[in-house]
Amino acid sequence: MTIAFWCVLAAGILPQLAGLYAKASRDYDNENPRDFLAVQQGAKARANAAMQNGYEGLALFIGAVIIAHILQADQAKVDMLSLAYIAARVIYSIVYIKGLGTIRSIVWAIGIACIVGLFVIAA
């Protein structure tokens, strides 16, 4: 299995880690987790938003990796862009939770550039 394919797994797990942070509380309601998350504020609310954004971008990343693989793009480049995407998503979640909006937007754009790059090298 390629590094890029392992990155697909990592990209699927990362949002869940942000969700765990959002739910880490003594008063967490496991019977109604969405209601609990809906009323969170500050870092917990931002962690929930980071989780949601991670899932929103997941399909495009998975598609880009698969398309690059099917079209036999240079595997080293596919792996590099996939690792860069994962790094961007890790940093994105951290700066989102910390409330650093401008940095978050820049890092988000870097992640999107990695996805676009996957499509470009597959063309």
Number of C-alpha atoms within 10 A of each C-alpha: 5 11 14 25 17 14 22 21 11 15 25 17 15 19 24 18 17 25 21 15 17 25 22 11 10 6 8 14 13 10 8 9 11 12 12 15 19 10 9 15 12 11 15 22 20 23 30 28 20 26 22 15 16 22 17 12 17 15 13 14 24 20 15 22 23 19 16 23 18 10 12 13 18 13 15 12 16 28 19 15 23 28 20 18 25 21 16 21 26 20 16 26 26 17 20 24 23 15 15 12 13 11 14 21 14 13 22 20 14 18 23 18 15 23 23 16 18 27 20 12 16 20 11
